[in-house]
Structures are given as C-alpha cells and as structure tokens.
Amino acid sequence: MAITVTRLGPSFAARIGGVDITRPLFDATWAEIRAAFEAHSVLVFHGQSLDDDAQIAFSRRFGALEVTRSINPAAGTPFARQSNLDMKTGEVIPSDDRRMIYQLANMLWHSDSSFKAVPSLCSLLSARIVPPEGGATEFASGRAAYPSLPEDVKRRVETAVAVHDFSWSRDQIRPGFFTEKERAEFPPVRHPVVRTNPVNGKKALFLGAHASHVVGMSMEEGRALLRQLLDHVTRPQFCHRHEWTEGDLVIWDNRCILHRATPYDTTRYKRLMQRTTVSGDPAELAHVR
C-alpha cells in the first residue's frame, strides 16, 4: 500500500501516513519516503513507537550516521540527546548546569552540523517524553525563501562563502563558553551561502547560528548580511511549527532547513528527544577554501 503524503504548509513540510517505520520497509515504500523528503524538506510521522535500535535502523536508510561529539550527554553514540534528564540518574538537570546552558543555543535558528567540513544531509528527531506544554520545534525553509530575494541580493550571495564556527553559536549564548580544547575540536569551516539540491536543482540559502561571518567582508558587514538573509528566511510564510506528541518522528533536510527549539519549563517537566543525524555527501558541496 502506498504511503499518504499530506501537505502541512504551502511551500514545505508534509505528514506521512500509512507506514510503520519501526519495521523493515519494502524498497518501493522507502523510495516514496525518500522522494517526499526531497519534495517537502520536513516530514512528520505520528504514532511511531521507536526505540533506539529502530531509530538507528530507519535513519541508516538515508545514509551513514554521524557520531555525536562535544559535551552532548550522548557523546560517542549515534544520538544527540535533547533532554533535561540526567542519563545516569533520570533526574532533572538543574537549569544552571553547563549541560543545560549548552542546549540553550538550540533555540537559535541553525542547521545541524553546518560547522563540520561535510555538513549533514538530515536529522531525525523522535519524541520519547514530551512536556504537557512548551517545547515545540520551529522550522524555516531557505529553499522556499530563496526565490523571493531581491535580485541584487541574489547576485550578492550567489558566490558568497560563509565561515561556520561551532564556538560562535555557543558564544552567542555565553561568550567564551567553549574551552580552548573544545574550540580546537571543531575548527571553523567554509560553505557556500547558496546550495543547489542535486535531485531537483532548487536553490536554498544555507545559514544559521553557526554561520559567523562572510569571507572577503569585514565582520560587521558579513554579519549584517547574514542577519538580513536570516530575517528573510524566518518570515512567517517560510516557517512551520511542530507541536510534539509522544511517538512523533520528524525528519528535516539540513541542506535547506533551519530549525530552533522553543522554551519549556525545564524545572517542572521532563523531556527526552533522541536525534540521529545523517552525514552529508561531500560531492554535493562546491569545493571551497
């Protein structure tokens, strides 16, 4: 039986039904899901009781998985844990704990792993424990926003290259957050501001909180340009908000989608989200030095 694809917005995001992704998929079903991913950029699956093994198995259909590094609680595994729960005790982590301060940067618009030499293809986030209020995730499409850029801005950014720096995104929350050792683990990288989807040829702005400045521009000028572009991409007509229920899985295309977490009361409610991140294809990026 074919999957169902229901649009959730005028320009991107769709709900996928008629499939149980906790079980092995027929190749034809997988092909439909992959095509929907390229077409809609954000896919929402409801009622999927994923455990870690099932999430890893499904995620690997998209490609090889990244292994989480830095101070994420799940470092050294294929998961990036988004949670206020201590992995060992299951208790709520105090809000002033460094692990929680680290997660505050998730509330900035960003593309997962854009700070890596090969940024990711996509992220898959599953809802295991959901607070009764708050904690939504918002998405913005750099692909949907690109066509409406003024022509002079398009010309300006067509060949522009941004420097993406993991420490810069954390510095926006708390200056000097990373130690020198942590900064050295992820040195700054360069990526084109405009990326082209290899399947459908559509262009997208590649931005986010990790994008520090623009090559060949002063810090002030480059950051002003990045802010201008981000303001454009995050206009309401290019955004979608997902309110989580337990059992949801949401997949998004990091090549063209920005996302951000929204607040919830971390001292009153428990929240556990498990994210797997699929490595990108180096051939998709222009070689930039």
HELIX and SHEET records of a PDB file:
HELIX    1   1 ASP A   27  HIS A   40  1                                  14    
HELIX    2   2 ASP A   52  SER A   59  1                                   8    
HELIX    3   3 ARG A   98  GLN A  103  1                                   6    
HELIX    4   4 LEU A  104  MET A  107  5                                   4    
HELIX    5   5 GLY A  142  ALA A  145  1                                   4    
HELIX    6   6 TYR A  146  SER A  148  5                                   3    
HELIX    7   7 GLU A  151  VAL A  157  1                                   7    
HELIX    8   8 PHE A  166  ASP A  171  1                                   6    
HELIX    9   9 GLU A  180  GLU A  185  1                                   6    
HELIX   10  10 MET A  219  VAL A  233  1                                  15    
HELIX   11  11 PRO A  236  PHE A  238  5                                   3    
HELIX   12  12 PRO A  282  GLU A  284  5                                   3    
SHEET    1   A 7 THR A   4  ARG A   7  0                                        
SHEET    2   A 7 ALA A  14  GLY A  17 -1                                        
SHEET    3   A 7 VAL A  42  PHE A  45  1                                        
SHEET    4   A 7 LEU A 249  ASP A 253 -1                                        
SHEET    5   A 7 CYS A 122  ILE A 129 -1                                        
SHEET    6   A 7 LEU A 272  VAL A 278 -1                                        
SHEET    7   A 7 PHE A  79  SER A  83 -1                                        
SHEET    1   B 3 CYS A 239  HIS A 242  0                                        
SHEET    2   B 3 THR A 137  SER A 141 -1                                        
SHEET    3   B 3 ILE A 257  ALA A 261 -1                                        
SHEET    1   C 3 VAL A 189  PRO A 192  0                                        
SHEET    2   C 3 VAL A 161  HIS A 164 -1                                        
SHEET    3   C 3 ALA A 211  VAL A 214 -1                                        
SHEET    1   D 2 VAL A 194  THR A 196  0                                        
SHEET    2   D 2 LYS A 203  LEU A 205 -1                                        
END                                                                             
